[in-house]
Structures are given as C-alpha cells and as structure tokens.
Amino acid sequence: MHSARKKQPASAGFLNVPPITEVHWATAPRPGPPVDGCWPRTNMKHAAMLVEWLEHLLTRCPPELRGFGLLREQIGLDARAKRQHAGWAPHLRASRAAMLQAAARCERRELAVILGAGTGHDVPIADLAKNFRRVVLVDVFWRPRVARRWQALPNVTCLAVDLSGALARLWQDGKHLDDAAVLACFAEAPPPELPGPADLLISANLASQLALAPATWLARTGPRGMDFVDACERAACRRHVSWFLAQPGVRCLVADQA
C-alpha cells in the first residue's frame, strides 16, 4: 500500500500582500475571570505596553525619526498622558488657556499655525478650529491615526516639518562631526518653511525639546555627556525663539526651562 501524502504546491512564492500603512486597534473579551472583581493591574499594563510596541513596529516613518527615538517618544507621550492624567492636568489647562488668550487678541482670524502640536494634549485644537478659518498643525511626524483624528475637522491640516532644521544632516553625518559642528547644525539651521503669514503663531512646549532626541542619540554613540546635550538644547532653543519672535501676527510661546 502506498501511504497517503498531502499534495504540496508545485512551487513556493511570496504572497502579494499590500504594505501596512496604519494600525487599527480593537478591544476583545479578556480570557478568564477577573480576580476579586477586577482585572489585574499588571496584565493591563503589559497589554498597553504590547500595543505601544506593535504600533512602533508597524508605523512607517523616516529612518532618522525612528533612529533618534522620536517615533517611540510620540507613542510613549500618549501612554504617559493616560497614566499621569491627574498630574499633568494643571500644566495642560495652563497651556490651553494661554493659547486661547492669545487667540482672543487676534484681529484677523484667517490662519492659526501651531508648532509642536504633537498629539494635541496641550493644544485646544477644536476651539481654535472654531475661531479660525484655517488651522495648520505642525510637527516632525504624524502618525496616521493622530492625523486622521484632527483632520476630521474640515479646516484643520497636519503638516510634517523638522522644526529643528538639523535632523537629516545629523542622521547622515552626526557621528563624524565634532561638538562645535553639531552645535552649528542647530544654531545655523535654515528657518522652517511654513504657510503664512499666520494671524496666530503658537510654539507649543517645543523650544526645549528640539535638540533633545538627536543630541541624546549622539551622546550615546560617542564620548559625549549631558553637558553636550544641554549645549545642543540651548543652541536649538535660541535659534527657535529668535526666529519665532521675528514673525508677524500674534505669537504665543509656551515652554519649560531650556
């Protein structure tokens, strides 16, 4: 007798699967009963970490943003905002209030541009959209689901711009530059190309963050310390503030110490 064998395909090949461009998350019933009427906090934490890891893995972005850790930071910021909602609430309220006060001073309300809009936790995007004909949100990168959330408002546009002006150069050549050349990349970067002139220009908790990720990455890859990172942050902050204050319209600079 001949033993029965499963018929194998004549040839193997790659499946023609379209690339993943974004991820949609859905909840599903958790297996097993809860403990004492609630689900273990550690399980919830691990599940959240898994979701963050998957989003980081599957989100497409320029290599320098992934390499510098900017994608990871954006995803982590969302997670920290949920975990530390109560602690962050006063800062978020104060940031939004300052921006709305600036908006109230605008005589024309054609265009509002928000630099460092990020995930929008500290920016009153919906309120600004009600008061301006156009609102442009600017950040270094937009995850698809975040951009989709804000662009659901008909007069809101998400624009990806490297506001430091230095990321591409530092990703390509940063490891081969001495400290003075790196500082010059931040201090002498060309101004950003933005729509305008804006009636309201907001820098949203951005100035002290412009150099943090690339400078930290460079410090880890060479004999550099936190003094180097601090110097890069100051150089990028001074350039940003100098450019910002020279812009027309009502300006609102929200920042921590830099």
C-alpha positions as CSV (number, residue, x, y, z in Angstrom):
1,M,0.0,0.0,0.0
2,H,1.1,3.5,-0.7
3,S,0.9,5.9,2.3
4,A,-1.3,8.9,1.7
5,R,0.6,12.1,1.3
6,K,-0.6,15.7,1.3
7,K,-0.3,17.2,-2.1
8,Q,2.3,20.0,-2.0
9,P,2.1,23.1,-4.2
10,A,4.2,22.9,-7.3
11,S,6.3,26.0,-6.3
12,A,6.6,28.3,-3.4
13,G,6.5,32.0,-3.7
14,F,5.8,35.2,-1.8
15,L,2.3,36.3,-1.2
16,N,1.4,39.6,-2.8
17,V,0.3,41.4,0.4
18,P,-0.1,45.2,0.3
19,P,2.1,47.1,2.8
20,I,0.8,48.0,6.2
21,T,0.3,51.8,6.4
22,E,-1.6,52.1,9.6
23,V,-2.9,50.1,12.5
24,H,-6.4,49.9,13.9
25,W,-6.8,48.7,17.4
26,A,-9.9,46.8,18.7
27,T,-10.8,45.5,22.1
28,A,-11.7,41.9,22.6
29,P,-13.0,40.0,25.7
30,R,-10.3,39.0,28.0
31,P,-9.9,35.3,28.7
32,G,-10.6,34.0,32.2
33,P,-12.4,35.5,35.2
34,P,-11.3,38.7,37.0
35,V,-9.6,38.5,40.3
36,D,-11.7,40.0,43.2
37,G,-14.0,41.7,40.7
38,C,-11.3,43.5,38.7
39,W,-8.6,42.7,36.2
40,P,-5.0,42.6,37.5
41,R,-3.3,45.9,37.0
42,T,-0.1,44.2,35.8
43,N,-2.0,42.5,33.0
44,M,-3.5,45.8,31.9
45,K,0.0,47.4,31.9
46,H,1.5,44.6,29.9
47,A,-1.3,44.8,27.4
48,A,-0.7,48.5,27.0
49,M,3.0,48.0,26.5
50,L,2.3,45.4,23.8
51,V,0.0,47.8,22.0
52,E,2.7,50.5,22.1
53,W,5.4,48.1,20.9
54,L,3.2,46.9,18.0
55,E,2.4,50.5,16.9
56,H,6.1,51.3,17.0
57,L,6.9,48.2,14.9
58,L,4.3,48.7,12.3
59,T,4.2,52.5,11.8
60,R,6.1,53.7,8.8
61,C,8.2,56.8,9.3
62,P,11.6,58.3,8.0
63,P,14.6,56.3,9.4
64,E,16.1,59.2,11.2
65,L,12.9,59.7,13.3
66,R,12.9,56.1,14.3
67,G,16.6,56.0,14.9
68,F,16.6,59.2,17.0
69,G,13.7,57.7,19.1
70,L,11.1,60.4,18.0
71,L,8.5,57.9,16.9
72,R,8.9,56.0,20.2
73,E,8.6,59.3,22.1
74,Q,5.4,60.2,20.3
75,I,3.8,56.9,21.1
76,G,5.1,57.0,24.7
77,L,3.7,60.5,25.2
78,D,0.2,59.3,24.5
79,A,0.6,56.5,27.0
80,R,2.1,58.7,29.7
81,A,-0.7,61.2,29.2
82,K,-3.2,58.5,30.1
83,R,-1.3,57.1,33.0
84,Q,-0.5,60.5,34.5
85,H,-3.7,62.4,33.6
86,A,-4.2,63.9,37.1
87,G,-0.7,65.0,37.5
88,W,-0.5,66.6,34.1
89,A,-3.9,68.3,34.2
90,P,-2.7,71.7,35.7
91,H,0.0,72.0,33.1
92,L,-2.3,71.1,30.2
93,R,-5.0,73.5,31.4
94,A,-2.5,76.3,31.7
95,S,-1.1,75.7,28.2
96,R,-4.5,75.6,26.6
97,A,-5.6,78.8,28.5
98,A,-2.5,80.7,27.4
99,M,-3.2,79.7,23.7
100,L,-6.8,80.7,23.9
101,Q,-5.9,84.1,25.5
102,A,-3.5,84.7,22.6
103,A,-6.2,83.7,20.1
104,A,-8.6,86.3,21.7
105,R,-6.1,89.1,20.8
106,C,-6.2,88.3,17.1
107,E,-8.0,90.9,15.0
108,R,-7.9,88.7,11.9
109,R,-8.7,85.0,12.2
110,E,-7.8,83.6,8.9
111,L,-4.8,81.3,9.8
112,A,-3.6,79.8,13.0
113,V,-0.3,77.8,13.0
114,I,0.6,75.6,15.9
115,L,4.3,74.4,16.1
116,G,4.9,71.2,18.0
117,A,1.2,70.3,18.0
118,G,2.1,66.6,18.6
119,T,-0.8,64.5,19.9
120,G,-2.7,67.7,20.9
121,H,-2.9,67.1,24.6
122,D,-1.8,70.6,25.5
123,V,-3.3,72.4,22.5
124,P,-7.0,73.4,22.3
125,I,-7.3,72.3,18.6
126,A,-11.0,72.0,18.4
127,D,-11.5,75.5,20.0
128,L,-9.0,77.1,17.6
129,A,-10.7,75.4,14.6
130,K,-14.0,77.1,15.6
131,N,-12.4,80.5,15.7
132,F,-10.1,80.5,12.7
133,R,-10.8,79.8,9.0
134,R,-7.7,77.6,8.8
135,V,-5.7,75.8,11.4
136,V,-2.3,74.2,10.5
137,L,-0.8,71.7,13.0
138,V,3.0,71.3,12.6
139,D,5.1,68.5,14.0
140,V,8.1,66.5,12.9
141,F,5.9,63.4,12.1
142,W,2.2,62.5,12.1
143,R,1.1,59.0,13.0
144,P,-1.8,58.1,10.7
145,R,-4.4,57.8,13.5
146,V,-3.4,61.1,15.1
147,A,-3.5,62.9,11.8
148,R,-6.9,61.3,11.0
149,R,-8.3,62.4,14.3
150,W,-7.5,66.1,13.8
151,Q,-8.1,66.3,10.1
152,A,-11.6,65.1,10.7
153,L,-12.1,68.8,11.5
154,P,-12.7,70.3,8.0
155,N,-10.5,73.3,8.4
156,V,-7.5,71.5,10.1
157,T,-4.4,70.4,8.3
158,C,-1.5,68.4,9.7
159,L,1.9,69.3,8.2
160,A,5.2,67.4,8.8
161,V,8.2,69.7,9.2
162,D,11.5,69.3,11.0
163,L,11.4,72.5,13.1
164,S,15.0,71.9,14.3
165,G,16.2,72.0,10.7
166,A,19.0,69.6,11.7
167,L,17.7,66.0,11.8
168,A,18.6,64.9,8.3
169,R,22.2,66.3,8.5
170,L,22.8,64.8,11.9
171,W,21.4,61.4,11.0
172,Q,23.7,61.3,8.0
173,D,26.9,62.9,9.3
174,G,26.4,63.5,13.1
175,K,28.7,60.7,14.2
176,H,31.6,62.2,12.2
177,L,31.1,65.8,13.4
178,D,32.9,67.3,16.3
179,D,30.9,69.1,19.1
180,A,31.3,72.6,17.5
181,A,29.9,71.3,14.2
182,V,26.9,69.7,15.8
183,L,26.1,72.9,17.7
184,A,26.4,74.8,14.5
185,C,23.8,72.4,12.9
186,F,21.3,73.5,15.5
187,A,22.3,77.2,15.7
188,E,22.5,77.9,12.0
189,A,19.8,75.7,10.6
190,P,17.6,77.4,7.9
191,P,14.2,78.7,9.0
192,P,11.2,76.3,8.6
193,E,9.0,76.7,5.5
194,L,5.5,77.2,6.8
195,P,2.2,78.6,5.5
196,G,1.7,82.2,6.3
197,P,1.6,84.8,7.3
198,A,-0.2,83.5,10.3
199,D,-2.6,85.6,12.3
200,L,-1.8,83.4,15.3
201,L,1.5,81.5,15.7
202,I,1.9,79.2,18.7
203,S,5.0,77.3,19.8
204,A,3.6,74.6,22.0
205,N,6.1,73.3,24.6
206,L,8.6,72.8,21.8
207,A,11.6,75.1,22.3
208,S,13.4,72.9,24.9
209,Q,12.7,69.7,23.0
210,L,14.0,70.5,19.5
211,A,17.5,69.1,20.1
212,L,16.8,66.6,22.9
213,A,16.4,63.4,20.9
214,P,19.2,63.7,18.3
215,A,21.6,65.1,20.9
216,T,20.9,62.3,23.3
217,W,21.4,59.8,20.5
218,L,24.7,61.4,19.5
219,A,25.8,61.4,23.2
220,R,25.2,57.6,23.4
221,T,27.2,56.9,20.3
222,G,30.3,58.7,21.2
223,P,32.4,60.2,24.1
224,R,29.9,62.9,24.9
225,G,28.0,63.6,28.1
226,M,24.9,65.5,29.3
227,D,26.8,68.8,29.0
228,F,26.9,68.2,25.3
229,V,23.1,67.5,25.3
230,D,22.4,70.7,27.3
231,A,24.5,72.8,24.9
232,C,22.6,71.4,21.9
233,E,19.3,72.2,23.6
234,R,20.3,75.8,24.3
235,A,21.6,76.3,20.7
236,A,18.4,74.9,19.2
237,C,16.2,76.9,21.6
238,R,17.9,80.2,21.0
239,R,17.6,79.8,17.2
240,H,13.9,78.8,17.5
241,V,13.0,81.7,19.9
242,S,14.9,84.3,17.8
243,W,13.1,83.2,14.6
244,F,9.7,82.9,16.4
245,L,9.9,86.5,17.8
246,A,10.6,87.9,14.4
247,Q,7.4,86.5,12.9
248,P,4.3,88.7,12.3
249,G,0.9,88.3,13.9
250,V,0.0,87.4,17.5
251,R,2.6,85.0,18.9
252,C,2.3,82.7,21.9
253,L,5.4,80.8,23.1
254,V,4.7,78.1,25.7
255,A,7.8,76.4,27.0
256,D,9.5,75.0,30.0
257,Q,13.1,75.9,31.0
258,A,15.7,75.3,28.4
